[in-house]
Amino acid sequence: LPIAIDFLKEQRDIDIRLHLNDRQVNMVEEKVDVAVRIGHLVDSDLRATKVGEVRRVACASPAYLSERGTPATPDELSEHDGITFRGFKNAPEWRYRGDNPSWTADPRQRLAVNSTESAITAAVAGLGVVRLLSYQIEQELRSGALVLILEDFEPEPLPVSLVYPPASLRLRKVRAFLDWAAPQLRARLGCLAADSRPVT
């Protein structure tokens, strides 16, 4: 939303219909010019521009960790309370990387919610450990309201791409938005290299 707002301030003659949801849309049938996709892309006729990566992170409040201790390995999560978030179709799993193939380790489900905001609020209140995508808790990490745990065991980051049908590039307004949004997203996501390619 902040990127869309800044774009509209710069481009007075362009309007945006912004759909904020988490589902795989048929961009041609639903007349969507540009989508942001998180995750590995499947083969299609779409084009994609990679704009960065997001991490799947586990975190908790300093108060919770002070009271319950900080888990040193994913196996220790079984001794902790967890906040489960199931708002997205591909919700962040409690999966971790180690010397062997990745494995899952779950805390005791103390609270299950279906919105990011609820999960973050509960974690900040000290209710338990939560697993989310890094951009979702950027402000809480900066303020110290939440602290990352188990960073050495995080799975590989997920790519973030701007995806669009080839026909959309014939529209000047779409090219203008892509030219504006891609560097803005790269700056926010910490990705410097441009990558425009067919979706594979």
Salt bridges, closest charged atoms under 4 A:
GLU30 OE1 - ARG23 NH2 2.81
GLU53 OE2 - LYS50 NZ 3.41
ASP81 OD2 - ARG68 NH1 2.93
ASP81 OD1 - ARG108 NH2 3.05
ASP81 OD2 - ARG110 NH1 3.66
GLU93 OE1 - ARG95 NE 3.51
GLU138 OE2 - ARG142 NH2 2.79
GLU151 OE1 - ARG55 NH2 3.16
GLU154 OE2 - ARG55 NH2 2.60
GLU156 OE2 - ARG97 NH1 3.03
ASP195 OD2 - ARG197 NH1 3.32
